Amino acid sequence: MVKKESDESSFKLRRRQRRNLIELALSFIHSWSSSMVKRADWVKHRQWLP
């Protein structure tokens, strides 16, 4: 009985770690893509400047 409980808690811990990892990756991708968009906008503005 004790082993089953510890297995369940470790499973929950792994699931939480995986969720944190996914959120971290999503935030990294979001910040990277937003910086790329900003850079693209900056290049567009540079093209419009005389």
C-alpha positions as CSV (number, residue, x, y, z in Angstrom):
1,M,0.0,0.0,0.0
2,V,2.8,2.4,0.9
3,K,4.6,1.7,-2.4
4,K,1.5,2.4,-4.5
5,E,1.1,5.8,-2.7
6,S,4.8,6.7,-3.3
7,D,4.4,5.7,-7.0
8,E,1.4,7.9,-7.3
9,S,3.1,10.9,-5.7
10,S,6.2,10.4,-7.9
11,F,4.0,10.2,-11.0
12,K,2.3,13.5,-10.0
13,L,5.7,15.0,-9.4
14,R,6.9,13.9,-12.9
15,R,3.7,15.3,-14.5
16,R,4.2,18.6,-12.7
17,Q,7.8,18.7,-13.9
18,R,6.8,18.0,-17.4
19,R,4.1,20.7,-17.3
20,N,6.7,23.2,-16.0
21,L,9.1,22.2,-18.8
22,I,6.3,22.6,-21.4
23,E,5.4,26.1,-20.0
24,L,9.1,27.0,-20.0
25,A,9.5,26.0,-23.6
26,L,6.3,27.8,-24.6
27,S,7.4,31.0,-22.9
28,F,10.8,30.8,-24.5
29,I,9.3,30.2,-28.0
30,H,6.9,33.1,-27.4
31,S,9.6,35.5,-26.4
32,W,11.9,34.4,-29.2
33,S,9.1,34.7,-31.8
34,S,8.1,38.2,-30.5
35,S,11.7,39.3,-30.7
36,M,11.9,38.0,-34.2
37,V,8.7,40.0,-35.1
38,K,10.2,43.1,-33.5
39,R,13.3,42.7,-35.6
40,A,11.3,42.2,-38.8
41,D,9.3,45.4,-38.0
42,W,12.5,47.2,-37.4
43,V,13.9,46.1,-40.7
44,K,10.6,47.2,-42.4
45,H,10.9,50.6,-40.7
46,R,14.5,50.9,-41.9
47,Q,13.4,50.2,-45.5
48,W,10.9,53.0,-45.3
49,L,13.4,55.5,-44.0
50,P,15.2,57.6,-46.6
